[in-house]
């Protein structure tokens, strides 16, 4: 039997991502002990009832005592405060990470609170569902999905490699980017699609009026499939947009230009422009499926 990577793991926050990390880490035998902590007594009780971890409490600092790996699994807007609260309990040599969809803002919020001798290695598992809360977690969430590590210039290479091995043990493919590069890429691949999905659902609701029930009843595949992500956690996505503001606004401006191009082509009956765009985008979508990321 192989030796676990870590003796004790502490998860700060136990929703979809935290719960899935716990279940996947147990499946992979990656730790001897897995604990969690959350501000909500109700959430802690649910996590204990589901036996997601060995114990889940509401004292964030206490959970981190003697932990070899601490992963902050809160919405990105709460990461800085979580780091401040747990800092006194972190032992030297401990690896501290996160799961936020934004990286530079999380680095800026967490790093000032972390004591010397603790290895801070930010990360982002590019995986999720529209469901949230501890009941939503499942061990297979990360299988075949990317986790992006964004080590800092002074990150300890051995700690980075160990966290990389941990995510591979959870089933992830791994890669490394600098935080700013990560934020630009995710603004296009994740943040903009969520923004559009939220907008389409809001627009449909506003336009429907007395036809609202019919709109919902006849929501065909395109509307239903694309807007699935509009059911995602509101707190998490509010924090993402506020904390990746510049990159999202830059991508949104480019998207608006492309939308005006399409609008003009439709107005003037320029079918060749529409056909060329749809042909190009179909090939991109097929490439995504080939990479098993669709």
N, C-alpha and C positions, 0 to 999 in steps of 0.2 A: 504494500500500500504506500502511495506517495505521500510525503509530508505536506500538510496544508501550507499555502503561501503565507498565511497570517494566523496568529493565534487568536486575536480578537479584532473584529470589525465592528465599528459603530456607525449607524446610519442616522443622520439628523433629518427627520422627515421620513414618512413611511406611506407615501401614496403609490401611484402606479409604478414609478421608477424605483423608489426605495424598496417597495415590496417585491418587485421583480428581481432586483439585485440580490435581496436576501434569499429568495427561492432558487435563483440560478447559482448563487455561491454555495448553497447547501447541496444542490444537485452535483456541483463540480468538486465538492470536498475541499473548498478553498480556504476554510477557516474552522478553527475549533469552536469558536463562540461568536455568535452574531447577535448584537443588541441594537435597539433603536430608541429614539426619543422624539417626541412631538409635543408641541404646545397644547394640543387638544386632548383632553382626557377621553373624550368619546372616540377619537381616532386611535389612541393608545389601546383602549379596551377592545376595539375591533381587531387591531393587529394581534393582540394577545389571544383573542378568541379564535382567530384564523391560524394561530401558531406560525406566523410569518417569520418570527425571530425567537430567540431564546427568551428574551424579555423586552418589552417596550414600556418606557415610562414617560414622564413629562419633564424630567430634569435633564436638560441638554448636556450640561457640564458633567454630571455624574455618569452619563452613558459613555463619555469619552475617556474616563479614567482607565489607564493601562491599555488603551486601544492602539493597535499597530497601524490600522488604517481607519480614517474617519472620512466618510463621504457625506457632504451636505447636499441633501435632496429636496431642498425647499425651492419655491419660486425664486427667480434671480434677485428680485427686490428685497428678499429677506436674508440673502447670503451673508452680507456684511454684519448684520446684527447677530446671526448665528455664530460667525467666526469670533466676534467679540465675547460672546457668552461662554463659548467652549475653550477659548484660549488658555485660561489658567489650568485646565485639566489635561492639556496635551503633553504627553511625555516626549523627551528628546528622541529623535529618530522616527517619530510617528509620521506617516504620510497623510496629508490632508488633501482632499480633492472635492469636486462638485460634479453636477450633472447638467449645468445650465446651458440653455440654447444660445446664450450670449456669453462671450468670454472676456473681452477687455474690461467691461464694466464690473464683472465679477472679480477679476484680478484686482482692480482698483479698490473695490469694496472690502475684499477679504484680506489681502496681503498685509495692510498696516496693522492688523490685529494679531497676526500669527507670530509666536515667539521664535527667536533664533533657535536653530537645532531641529526645527520641524520642517519637513519637506513638503512644499506646496506644489502640487501638480494638477492644474485644472484639466477637466475633461468634459466631453459632451457625447453621450450615446445618442446617435441619430436614429432613434427608435421611439415608438409610442403608439398609442391608440387615442381615440376621442374620449375614452373613459378615464376617470380619475378616482383617487381614493384607494385605500389599502385593498379593498375587494377586487380592484381592477388588475392587480399584479399577477404575473404568471412567469414561470421559469424560462419559457422559450422566447421571451420578448426580444432578446438581443441576438438570437441565433442568425448568423449570416448578415447582420446589420453592422454598419460602421460605427465605431466609437473613435472620435477625434481627440487626441491628447494635445494640449497646447502648453508644453513646458515653457518655463521662463528662462531667460539667459543664464541665471544662476541656479536653476534646478539641478539637484543631484542626479547624475546619469543613472546610478543604480536604482534610485527610487522611481525614476521615470520608467525604466525597464521592468521593474517589479509591478507597477500599476498597469503597464502594457500587458504583461503576462496575466494579470488578474482579469482584465477585460477579455482577453482571448479565452481564458477559462470560463467566462460567462457565456461564451459563444460568439463574441464579436469579431469582426475584422477590425484592425486598428490602423490608424495613420496619425501623422503629427503635422500640425500647422502652427504658425504664430497666431496669437489671439486676434489681431486685427484682420489677418487674412481669413481666419475662420468666420469672423462676423460678416465680412463682405460676401463670402460664398453662401452662408446660411440665409442672408437677407434675400437672396434670389431663390434658393432651393426650398426654403421652409417658411420664412417670415412673410414674404409677399403672397404666396399661395394661401396662407391662413387669412391674411388681411382681405384678399379678394373673396374668399369663401364667406367670411363674416359679412362683407358688404353685399354679396349677392342675396344672401338669406334676408338681410335687412331690406334690400330693395324689393324683393319679391313680396315681403310682408307689407311694405308701404303701398305697392301698386295694387295688391290684391283687393283690398277693401272688402266689399261684400262677397267677393269671389274667393276669399281666403281659404275656405274649406276645399273648394275645387282645386286651387293651386296645390294644396298639400296632397289631395287625393290623386292628382294626375302628375305628381312630381316624378318625371321619368328618370331613366338611368343616369343621364348626364347631370341633372340637378341633384339627384339623390347621392350619387357617388362623389361628386365634386364637393358638395357641401357637408359631407360627413365630418370633416375636420372643424366645421363651425360649432360642433358640440364640445370642443375641447375646453379645458379648464380656463375660465375667464381671468382669474387672478394671475395665473402663469403667463398668459398671452398679453395681458396688460403690461406686465413687467418686462416682457421681451421687447415690445415695441418702444417702451420708454427708455430702455437700456441699450437698444441698438438703433437709436433714433437716426443718426446721420446716414448709416448704410441703408436703412430701410427707405428713407426719404429719397436718397440718390437712385435706388432701384425703382422706386415708385414713379419718379419723374420719367425715367426711361420707358417704363411700362405705359405710362400715359401717352407718350409720343407714339409708341407702337399701336396703341388703341386708336388714336386719331388717324393713323395711316389706314387701319382697317375700316374705320368709320367712313373715310373718304372713298375707299375702294368700293364699299357697298353702295354708297350714295350715287356714285358715277357708274355703277354697273361694271366695274373692272374685274371681271371674273378671272382673268389670267393671274392677276396679283393675288387674289384669294387662293386660287388653285396652287400657285407656286409656294405660298406660305404653308398651306395645309399639307402639301407633299413633304416639305422640309421638316415640319414638326412631327409628321407621322414617323419619319425615319429616326428622329431623336427619341421618340417614345419607344420604338422597337428596340433601340439600343439599350434603353433603360431596362426593359424586360430581359434582354439578353444578359445584362449585368446582375440580374436577380434583385434589383432594388425597387421594382415596381410592385 
